[in-house]
């Protein structure tokens, strides 16, 4: 029994030494791994300390690039603004002089109340239970009247506004008869009123389209073009307009008013543009 006990003690002692040796080996490996990690971190810090000064010297900043690209462009724009402002001064003076040459100031059309909203113009006339409204827009309606190149003998070409207009007749029952009209160009009037048509009556405006509708005139509402309309029906519609004051005298006054009003809007546009440029 004593021999067996001695053998067991020797076996247990050897086992403990083996475990202790294994633990020491594991600790040694963990220490070596931590040392390697510290060495790697130290190398990275040394590399950054050596390289970063050179990077700061060679890399341009974002602020410097932005200043170089924007400053010359702004200076160029300012010079253009100055040139535009000088040109507008001359243009405004010229237009004011042209407006001063007119001896009469056109305020409207006889028999109609005038209402304006920028480029929109509305003329209204009431007679009994019937209301007549003429609507027009002066945008893109100006054209030259006279020789293209002025000379000492020929007067300077005059700018005239001949806007298309719509006549609306309402008798209080909810329905509106609308007639879209357009001015006849001076060239067409000369061709129609030539020597071969000495007795022909040339109207200064023509009906182009007619519709009868409720509410506002929309694209979905059926309309009749004057190109396919019976000639007698067309003449009767023109007589209908004539009886209500939409005639040659009305057309002449409308051209004068539209031309004068368009010029006032153009002059106001030039002044507003000059104020905008100088801001």
RADAQUI-V504966 format. One record per residue. RES is the residue in one letter. SS is DSSP state (alpha for helix, beta for strand, coil for the rest). PSI is psi in degrees with one decimal (999 if undefined). Layout:
[[RES,SS,PSI] [RES,SS,PSI]]
This chain:
[[X,coil,-38.3] [X,alpha,-35.8] [X,alpha,-42.9] [X,alpha,-38.2] [X,alpha,-40.8] [X,alpha,-40.7] [X,alpha,-40.8] [X,alpha,-42.1] [X,alpha,-40.2] [X,alpha,-39.5] [X,alpha,-42.6] [X,alpha,-39.6] [X,alpha,-40.1] [X,alpha,-37.0] [X,alpha,-42.8] [X,alpha,-40.0] [X,alpha,-39.4] [X,alpha,-42.8] [X,alpha,-42.8] [X,alpha,-38.5] [X,alpha,-40.2] [X,alpha,-41.1] [X,alpha,-42.8] [X,alpha,-37.6] [X,alpha,-41.0] [X,alpha,-42.0] [X,alpha,-40.2] [X,alpha,-41.1] [X,alpha,-42.2] [X,alpha,-40.4] [X,alpha,-42.7] [X,alpha,-38.9] [X,alpha,-41.0] [X,alpha,-36.9] [X,alpha,-39.7] [X,alpha,-40.8] [X,alpha,-42.0] [X,alpha,-39.9] [X,alpha,-41.1] [X,alpha,-44.6] [X,alpha,-39.7] [X,alpha,-40.7] [X,alpha,-40.2] [X,alpha,-42.8] [X,alpha,-40.2] [X,alpha,-40.7] [X,alpha,-42.7] [X,alpha,-37.9] [X,alpha,-31.0] [X,alpha,-38.4] [X,alpha,-36.8] [X,alpha,-36.2] [X,alpha,-38.2] [X,alpha,-36.7] [X,alpha,-40.1] [X,alpha,-28.7] [X,alpha,-31.6] [X,alpha,-26.4] [X,coil,124.3] [X,coil,151.3] [X,coil,160.1] [X,alpha,-35.9] [X,alpha,-40.6] [X,alpha,-40.9] [X,alpha,-42.9] [X,alpha,-39.9] [X,alpha,-38.4] [X,alpha,-33.7] [X,alpha,-26.6] [X,alpha,-36.5] [X,alpha,-47.1] [X,alpha,-36.4] [X,alpha,-42.6] [X,alpha,-38.3] [X,alpha,-40.5] [X,alpha,-42.1] [X,alpha,-38.0] [X,alpha,-39.5] [X,alpha,-40.9] [X,alpha,-40.1] [X,alpha,-40.9] [X,alpha,-43.3] [X,alpha,-41.5] [X,alpha,-39.2] [X,alpha,-40.8] [X,alpha,-42.0] [X,alpha,-41.1] [X,alpha,-34.6] [X,alpha,-46.3] [X,alpha,-40.8] [X,alpha,-40.7] [X,alpha,-43.6] [X,alpha,-41.3] [X,alpha,-45.1] [X,alpha,-35.9] [X,alpha,-39.9] [X,alpha,-42.3] [X,alpha,-39.1] [X,alpha,-32.6] [X,alpha,-19.4] [X,coil,-21.2] [X,coil,124.9] [X,coil,-24.0] [X,coil,146.4] [X,coil,119.4] [X,coil,120.7] [X,coil,-19.7] [X,coil,-154.3] [X,coil,135.6] [X,coil,132.7] [X,coil,-1.0] [X,coil,141.5] [X,beta,133.8] [X,beta,132.0] [X,beta,134.3] [X,beta,146.8] [X,beta,90.5] [X,coil,-113.0] [X,coil,-11.2] [X,beta,137.2] [X,beta,134.5] [X,beta,127.0] [X,beta,131.1] [X,beta,139.4] [X,beta,132.3] [X,beta,137.9] [X,beta,105.3] [X,coil,-128.5] [X,coil,8.0] [X,beta,136.3] [X,beta,130.2] [X,beta,126.1] [X,beta,128.3] [X,beta,123.8] [X,beta,140.6] [X,beta,163.7] [X,beta,129.8] [X,coil,-2.9] [X,coil,135.1] [X,coil,41.6] [X,coil,2.0] [X,beta,135.1] [X,beta,157.4] [X,beta,144.2] [X,beta,112.1] [X,coil,-173.0] [X,coil,144.0] [X,coil,-34.2] [X,coil,115.5] [X,coil,147.5] [X,coil,-177.3] [X,coil,-33.5] [X,coil,-38.5] [X,coil,140.3] [X,coil,162.2] [X,coil,143.8] [X,coil,135.4] [X,beta,138.4] [X,beta,124.1] [X,beta,139.9] [X,beta,119.9] [X,coil,81.9] [X,coil,145.4] [X,coil,149.2] [X,beta,157.6] [X,beta,128.8] [X,beta,123.7] [X,beta,125.5] [X,beta,125.9] [X,beta,131.3] [X,coil,15.3] [X,coil,0.1] [X,coil,8.3] [X,coil,-18.5] [X,beta,148.2] [X,beta,130.1] [X,beta,115.8] [X,beta,134.0] [X,beta,114.9] [X,beta,125.1] [X,beta,153.3] [X,beta,145.8] [X,beta,144.3] [X,coil,131.7] [X,coil,151.2] [X,alpha,-35.0] [X,alpha,-42.4] [X,alpha,-37.2] [X,alpha,-37.5] [X,alpha,-39.9] [X,alpha,-41.2] [X,alpha,-27.9] [X,coil,32.2] [X,coil,179.6] [X,alpha,-33.4] [X,alpha,-18.4] [X,alpha,53.9] [X,coil,-31.3] [X,coil,-1.0] [X,coil,143.2] [X,coil,119.8] [X,coil,118.3] [X,coil,143.1] [X,coil,-14.0] [X,beta,161.4] [X,beta,153.5] [X,beta,133.1] [X,beta,-30.0] [X,beta,145.2] [X,beta,141.4] [X,beta,149.3] [X,beta,121.8] [X,beta,168.0] [X,beta,140.5] [X,coil,-153.3] [X,coil,151.2] [X,coil,120.0] [X,coil,166.6] [X,coil,-21.8] [X,coil,-10.2] [X,coil,136.7] [X,coil,136.7] [X,coil,157.8] [X,beta,126.4] [X,beta,142.5] [X,coil,-19.9] [X,coil,-30.0] [X,coil,5.6] [X,coil,145.6] [X,coil,139.8] [X,alpha,-39.3] [X,alpha,-40.9] [X,alpha,-41.2] [X,alpha,-46.4] [X,alpha,-39.4] [X,alpha,-37.4] [X,alpha,-38.6] [X,alpha,-39.6] [X,alpha,-35.6] [X,alpha,-42.4] [X,alpha,-40.1] [X,alpha,-41.7] [X,alpha,-23.1] [X,coil,16.6] [X,coil,3.6] [X,coil,84.1] [X,coil,-162.6] [X,alpha,-40.3] [X,alpha,-42.1] [X,alpha,-44.9] [X,alpha,-41.7] [X,alpha,-43.2] [X,alpha,-35.5] [X,alpha,-39.8] [X,alpha,-42.8] [X,alpha,-45.0] [X,alpha,-45.2] [X,alpha,-40.3] [X,alpha,-44.5] [X,alpha,-44.6] [X,alpha,-40.2] [X,alpha,-37.2] [X,alpha,-37.8] [X,alpha,-37.5] [X,alpha,-37.0] [X,alpha,-41.4] [X,alpha,-40.3] [X,alpha,-37.1] [X,alpha,-43.5] [X,alpha,-41.9] [X,alpha,-41.2] [X,alpha,-38.2] [X,alpha,-39.6] [X,alpha,-41.2] [X,alpha,-38.7] [X,alpha,-42.6] [X,alpha,-35.2] [X,coil,-1.9] [X,coil,999]]
